[in-house]
Amino acid sequence: TQLLEQSPQFLSIQEGENLTVYCNSSSVFSSLQWYRQEPGEGPVLLVTVVTGGEVKKLKRLTFQFGDARKDSSLHITAAQPGDTGLYLCAGGTGAQKLVFGQGTRLTINP
Amino acid sequence: GAVVSQHPSRVICKSGTSVKIECRSLDFQATTMFWYRQFPKQSLMLMATSNEGSKATYEQGVEKDKFLINHASLTLSTLTVTSAHPEDSSFYICSAPPDGNQPQHFGDGTRLSIL
C-alpha cells in the first residue's frame, strides 16, 4: 500500500512569515498534485509536478518534486491571511488513482 | 476548464434511509470517476473507482452492498448509501480526470448527516 506522510498536520503562523509543508513516501509516484480545500467544498488543484526535481512557482507558492519522485514540498513566502486553508498533497498511481496525504491545516494570523 | 458537478450538496435524513448522490462531468466525458469520503478534520479516503459500463472497484474495507455505485453514462456516476446510519455521516466527494494524462477535478462534495 502506498502512503504519503504529510507534515506538519497543523501550522499557525503570523502574517509575513514563510513556511514549508512536506510530503514524503517510500514509494515512487508518477505525479504529485497539491490541492487546497476550503470548508464544505471539494479540493481545488494548485499544481501538478511530474518530473523528478521539477520546481513550479505559483505567485508566492513554490512546489518541488523530489529527484526520486518520492517526496514533495510546498513553500509559501510572506504568508497572508488569505492563504489559510487545508492543503493536501496527492500522489498519482496506476489506473489514475490518487493517494492523499493527511493534509496540513494552515492558519495565518493577521 | 473541466468541471465536475455534485448533487445534492447537503442531505439530512433519518437512520435507515437510502441516499443517492450524483456526480456529473459537465464539459468532458469520464469513463472513470472516483468516490472519496472525508471525516471531519481528516484527509480524503478513496472508497471506490466507478467504471462506465462495468462494475465499480472498491477499496479494501468498503462494503460494496452498502455503497452502491452506478456509472451508466460517460458523464454521470451515482453513489447510493443504502440504509444509512449515523456512522455513515460524512463528506462524500467525487472526482474525474478529463483524460488519462490530466489531474483529477473534484466536485464540491455532499455533506451527509444521518440522524
Interface residues (C-beta under 8 A of the other chain):
Chain A: Q6 S31 Q33 Y35 G40 E41 G42 P43 V44 L45 T48 L88 A90 G92 A95 Q96 K97 L98 V99 F100 G101 Q102 G103 R105
Chain B: V4 Q6 T32 F34 K41 Q42 S43 L44 M45 L46 T49 F91 I93 S95 P97 G100 P103 Q104 H105 F106 G107 D108 G109 R111
